[in-house]
Amino acid sequence: MPSNESGIVESLRTYRAEEGLTLVELADRLGVTYRSLISYYYRKRRPSPGVGFRIEESTNGRVSMRDFYPSDT
């Protein structure tokens, strides 16, 4: 996984804590299954670009698609 992977997890955890959501509620809000969210949350895999964009939109940019897919610069 990329070196910024912990940032992704922290973004998701911070967002969840600030919103007072359970993992199930967060998955529902993001439009993903609980199982998919867990795989992102525990760094087993990254969402597809389309799901990453939906996560960014659902969180009003607080979890950014760039967190999932940074540039290679």
DSSP file (Angstrom, degrees, kcal/mol; ACC not computed):
  #  RESIDUE AA STRUCTURE BP1 BP2  ACC     N-H-->O    O-->H-N    N-H-->O    O-->H-N    TCO  KAPPA ALPHA  PHI   PSI    X-CA   Y-CA   Z-CA
    1    1 A M              0   0    0      0, 0.0     4,-0.0     0, 0.0    43,-0.0   0.000 360.0 360.0 360.0 154.1    0.0    0.0    0.0
    2    2 A P    >   -     0   0    0      0, 0.0     3,-1.7     0, 0.0     4,-0.2  -0.167 360.0-110.8 -63.7 160.2    1.1    3.6   -0.6
    3    3 A S  T >  S+     0   0    0      1,-0.3     3,-0.5     2,-0.1     4,-0.2   0.716 115.5  60.2 -66.6 -20.6    2.9    5.5    2.2
    4    4 A N  T >> S+     0   0    0      1,-0.2     4,-1.3     2,-0.1     3,-1.2   0.367  71.6 107.2 -87.1   7.0    0.0    7.8    2.7
    5    5 A E  H <> S+     0   0    0     -3,-1.7     4,-1.9     1,-0.3    -1,-0.2   0.840  73.5  56.4 -57.5 -36.3   -2.3    4.9    3.6
    6    6 A S  H <> S+     0   0    0     -3,-0.5     4,-2.5     1,-0.2    -1,-0.3   0.837 102.6  57.2 -65.5 -29.6   -2.4    5.8    7.3
    7    7 A G  H <> S+     0   0    0     -3,-1.2     4,-2.4     2,-0.2    -1,-0.2   0.872 104.4  51.8 -65.5 -37.0   -3.6    9.3    6.3
    8    8 A I  H  X S+     0   0    0     -4,-1.3     4,-2.3    59,-0.2    -2,-0.2   0.947 111.6  45.6 -62.5 -49.6   -6.6    7.7    4.5
    9    9 A V  H  X S+     0   0    0     -4,-1.9     4,-2.8     1,-0.2     5,-0.2   0.915 113.1  50.1 -61.9 -43.8   -7.5    5.7    7.6
   10   10 A E  H  X S+     0   0    0     -4,-2.5     4,-3.0     2,-0.2     5,-0.3   0.892 108.6  53.0 -63.6 -38.9   -7.0    8.7    9.9
   11   11 A S  H  X S+     0   0    0     -4,-2.4     4,-2.5     2,-0.2    -2,-0.2   0.938 112.5  44.3 -60.7 -46.4   -9.3   10.8    7.6
   12   12 A L  H  X S+     0   0    0     -4,-2.3     4,-2.5     2,-0.2    -2,-0.2   0.920 115.8  47.2 -64.2 -43.9  -12.0    8.2    7.8
   13   13 A R  H  X S+     0   0    0     -4,-2.8     4,-2.6     2,-0.2     5,-0.2   0.916 113.1  48.3 -65.3 -43.0  -11.6    7.7   11.5
   14   14 A T  H  X S+     0   0    0     -4,-3.0     4,-2.8    -5,-0.2     5,-0.2   0.939 112.4  48.5 -62.4 -47.0  -11.6   11.5   12.1
   15   15 A Y  H  X S+     0   0    0     -4,-2.5     4,-2.0    -5,-0.3    -2,-0.2   0.935 112.8  48.2 -58.6 -47.3  -14.7   12.0   10.0
   16   16 A R  H  X>S+     0   0    0     -4,-2.5     5,-2.2     1,-0.2     4,-0.9   0.913 113.6  46.8 -60.7 -44.3  -16.5    9.1   11.7
   17   17 A A  H  <5S+     0   0    0     -4,-2.6     3,-0.5     1,-0.2    -1,-0.2   0.922 112.5  49.0 -65.2 -44.4  -15.6   10.4   15.2
   18   18 A E  H  <5S+     0   0    0     -4,-2.8    -1,-0.2     1,-0.2    -2,-0.2   0.835 115.9  43.6 -65.3 -32.4  -16.6   14.0   14.4
   19   19 A E  H  <5S-     0   0    0     -4,-2.0    -1,-0.2    -5,-0.2    -2,-0.2   0.572 106.4-127.9 -88.2 -10.6  -19.9   12.9   12.9
   20   20 A G  T  <5 +     0   0    0     -4,-0.9     2,-0.3    -3,-0.5    -3,-0.2   0.878  54.3 155.0  66.5  39.0  -20.6   10.5   15.8
   21   21 A L      < -     0   0    0     -5,-2.2    -1,-0.2    -6,-0.2     2,-0.1  -0.710  42.5-132.7-102.1 147.9  -21.3    7.6   13.4
   22   22 A T     >  -     0   0    0     -2,-0.3     4,-2.5     1,-0.1     5,-0.2  -0.434  38.1-103.3 -79.1 169.4  -21.0    3.9   13.8
   23   23 A L  H  > S+     0   0    0      2,-0.2     4,-2.5     1,-0.2     5,-0.2   0.882 124.5  51.7 -62.3 -37.6  -19.2    2.0   11.0
   24   24 A V  H  > S+     0   0    0      2,-0.2     4,-2.3     1,-0.2    -1,-0.2   0.930 111.0  47.1 -64.7 -45.0  -22.5    0.8    9.7
   25   25 A E  H  > S+     0   0    0      2,-0.2     4,-2.5     1,-0.2    -2,-0.2   0.891 112.0  50.6 -64.1 -39.3  -23.9    4.4    9.6
   26   26 A L  H  X S+     0   0    0     -4,-2.5     4,-2.4     2,-0.2    -2,-0.2   0.925 109.1  50.8 -64.4 -44.0  -20.7    5.6    7.9
   27   27 A A  H  X>S+     0   0    0     -4,-2.5     5,-2.3     1,-0.2     4,-1.0   0.921 111.4  48.6 -58.6 -44.6  -20.9    2.9    5.3
   28   28 A D  H ><5S+     0   0    0     -4,-2.3     3,-0.6     1,-0.2    -1,-0.2   0.923 111.5  49.4 -61.4 -44.7  -24.5    3.9    4.6
   29   29 A R  H 3<5S+     0   0    0     -4,-2.5    -1,-0.2     1,-0.2    -2,-0.2   0.873 113.7  46.0 -63.0 -37.3  -23.6    7.5    4.3
   30   30 A L  H 3<5S-     0   0    0     -4,-2.4    -1,-0.2    -5,-0.2    -2,-0.2   0.589 111.0-120.8 -83.7 -10.1  -20.8    6.8    1.9
   31   31 A G  T <<5S+     0   0    0     -4,-1.0     2,-0.3    -3,-0.6    -3,-0.2   0.828  73.6 114.7  74.6  31.9  -22.9    4.4   -0.2
   32   32 A V  S   <S-     0   0    0     -5,-2.3    -1,-0.3    -6,-0.2    -2,-0.1  -0.857  71.1 -96.2-126.1 163.7  -20.7    1.4    0.3
   33   33 A T     >  -     0   0    0     -2,-0.3     4,-2.6     1,-0.1     5,-0.2  -0.408  32.3-116.4 -74.7 157.5  -21.2   -1.9    2.0
   34   34 A Y  H  > S+     0   0    0      1,-0.2     4,-2.5     2,-0.2     5,-0.2   0.914 117.6  54.0 -56.9 -43.4  -20.0   -2.4    5.6
   35   35 A R  H  > S+     0   0    0      1,-0.2     4,-1.7     2,-0.2    -1,-0.2   0.892 108.5  48.0 -61.8 -41.2  -17.6   -5.0    4.4
   36   36 A S  H  > S+     0   0    0      2,-0.2     4,-1.8     1,-0.2    -1,-0.2   0.932 110.6  51.6 -64.6 -45.1  -16.1   -2.6    1.8
   37   37 A L  H  X S+     0   0    0     -4,-2.6     4,-3.3     1,-0.2     5,-0.2   0.921 107.8  52.5 -58.2 -43.9  -15.7    0.1    4.4
   38   38 A I  H  X S+     0   0    0     -4,-2.5     4,-2.4     1,-0.2     6,-0.3   0.892 106.5  53.5 -59.5 -39.7  -14.0   -2.3    6.7
   39   39 A S  H  <>S+     0   0    0     -4,-1.7     5,-2.8     2,-0.2     6,-1.6   0.860 114.7  40.8 -66.6 -33.4  -11.5   -3.2    4.0
   40   40 A Y  H ><5S+     0   0    0     -4,-1.8     3,-1.5     3,-0.2    -2,-0.2   0.912 114.3  53.3 -73.9 -43.9  -10.7    0.5    3.5
   41   41 A Y  H 3<5S+     0   0    0     -4,-3.3    -2,-0.2     1,-0.3    -3,-0.2   0.833 115.7  38.4 -62.1 -36.1  -10.7    1.3    7.2
   42   42 A Y  T 3<5S-     0   0    0     -4,-2.4    -1,-0.3    -5,-0.2    -2,-0.2   0.114 114.9-112.3-106.3  20.9   -8.2   -1.5    7.9
   43   43 A R  T < 5S+     0   0    0     -3,-1.5    -3,-0.2     2,-0.2    -4,-0.1   0.757  76.1 130.9  61.5  31.6   -6.1   -0.9    4.8
   44   44 A K  S   <S-     0   0    0     -5,-2.8     2,-0.3     1,-0.3    -4,-0.2   0.810  79.6 -15.3 -81.4 -31.0   -6.9   -4.2    3.1
   45   45 A R        -     0   0    0     -6,-1.6    -1,-0.3    -9,-0.1    -2,-0.2  -0.978  65.0-112.7-161.5 168.3   -7.7   -2.4   -0.2
   46   46 A R        -     0   0    0     -2,-0.3    -6,-0.1    -3,-0.1     2,-0.0  -0.788  37.4-106.7-105.7 152.3   -8.5    1.0   -1.7
   47   47 A P        -     0   0    0      0, 0.0    -1,-0.1     0, 0.0   -10,-0.0  -0.351  41.3 -96.4 -71.0 158.5  -11.8    2.0   -3.2
   48   48 A S     >  -     0   0    0      1,-0.1     4,-3.0    -2,-0.0     5,-0.2  -0.297  41.5-102.9 -63.3 160.5  -12.2    2.3   -6.9
   49   49 A P  H  > S+     0   0    0      0, 0.0     4,-2.3     0, 0.0     5,-0.2   0.883 123.7  52.9 -55.5 -38.5  -11.8    5.9   -8.3
   50   50 A G  H  > S+     0   0    0      2,-0.2     4,-1.9     1,-0.2     5,-0.1   0.911 112.0  43.8 -64.2 -41.9  -15.6    6.1   -8.6
   51   51 A V  H  > S+     0   0    0      2,-0.2     4,-2.6     1,-0.2    -1,-0.2   0.885 111.2  55.3 -69.6 -38.6  -16.2    5.1   -5.0
   52   52 A G  H  X S+     0   0    0     -4,-3.0     4,-2.2     1,-0.2    -2,-0.2   0.909 108.6  48.2 -59.3 -41.5  -13.4    7.4   -3.9
   53   53 A F  H  X S+     0   0    0     -4,-2.3     4,-2.5    -5,-0.2    -1,-0.2   0.907 110.8  50.6 -64.2 -42.3  -15.1   10.3   -5.6
   54   54 A R  H  X S+     0   0    0     -4,-1.9     4,-2.8     2,-0.2    -2,-0.2   0.884 109.4  51.4 -63.6 -38.3  -18.4    9.4   -4.0
   55   55 A I  H  X S+     0   0    0     -4,-2.6     4,-1.7     2,-0.2     8,-0.2   0.927 109.7  50.0 -63.2 -44.2  -16.7    9.2   -0.6
   56   56 A E  H  <>S+     0   0    0     -4,-2.2     5,-3.0     1,-0.2     6,-0.3   0.928 113.6  45.2 -60.2 -45.1  -15.2   12.7   -1.2
   57   57 A E  H ><5S+     0   0    0     -4,-2.5     3,-1.4     1,-0.2    -2,-0.2   0.920 111.5  52.2 -63.7 -44.0  -18.6   14.1   -2.2
   58   58 A S  H 3<5S+     0   0    0     -4,-2.8    -1,-0.2     1,-0.3    -2,-0.2   0.782 114.3  42.7 -65.2 -27.4  -20.4   12.4    0.8
   59   59 A T  T ><5S-     0   0    0     -4,-1.7     3,-1.7     4,-0.2    -1,-0.3   0.270 111.7-117.3-101.7  10.7  -17.9   13.8    3.3
   60   60 A N  T < 5S-     0   0    0     -3,-1.4    -3,-0.2     1,-0.3    -4,-0.1   0.864  75.7 -53.1  53.8  38.2  -17.9   17.3    1.7
   61   61 A G  T 3 <S+     0   0    0     -5,-3.0    -1,-0.3     2,-0.3     3,-0.1   0.433 110.5 118.5  82.5  -0.1  -14.2   16.9    0.9
   62   62 A R  S <  S+     0   0    0     -3,-1.7     2,-0.5    -6,-0.3    -2,-0.1   0.801  84.1  39.6 -71.0 -26.5  -13.2   16.0    4.5
   63   63 A V  S    S-     0   0    0     -8,-0.2    -2,-0.3    -7,-0.2    -1,-0.3  -0.976  96.1-152.7-116.7 112.6  -12.0   12.6    3.1
   64   64 A S    >>  -     0   0    0     -2,-0.5     3,-1.1    -3,-0.1     4,-0.7  -0.573  25.1-133.3 -93.8 146.5  -10.4   13.4   -0.2
   65   65 A M  H >> S+     0   0    0      1,-0.3     4,-2.6    -2,-0.2     3,-0.7   0.818 109.4  65.9 -60.9 -30.0  -10.0   11.2   -3.2
   66   66 A R  H 34 S+     0   0    0      1,-0.3    -1,-0.3     2,-0.2   -14,-0.0   0.786  91.6  62.9 -62.9 -26.5   -6.4   12.4   -3.3
   67   67 A D  H <4 S+     0   0    0     -3,-1.1    -1,-0.3     1,-0.2   -59,-0.2   0.872 112.4  35.6 -63.1 -35.1   -6.0   10.6    0.0
   68   68 A F  H << S+     0   0    0     -3,-0.7    -2,-0.2    -4,-0.7    -1,-0.2   0.840 132.8  25.9 -85.3 -36.7   -6.8    7.4   -1.9
   69   69 A Y  S  < S-     0   0    0     -4,-2.6    -1,-0.2    -5,-0.1    -2,-0.2  -0.635  76.6-179.3-132.4  73.4   -5.1    8.2   -5.2
   70   70 A P        -     0   0    0      0, 0.0    -3,-0.1     0, 0.0     2,-0.0  -0.285  37.2 -96.2 -69.9 159.5   -2.2   10.7   -4.7
   71   71 A S        -     0   0    0      1,-0.1     0, 0.0     2,-0.0     0, 0.0  -0.344  28.1-122.2 -69.8 159.7   -0.2   11.9   -7.7
   72   72 A D              0   0    0      1,-0.2    -1,-0.1    -3,-0.1    -3,-0.0   0.000 360.0 360.0 -93.0  29.3    3.1   10.2   -8.4
   73   73 A T              0   0    0      0, 0.0    -1,-0.2     0, 0.0    -2,-0.0   0.465 360.0 360.0 -86.1 360.0    5.1   13.3   -8.1
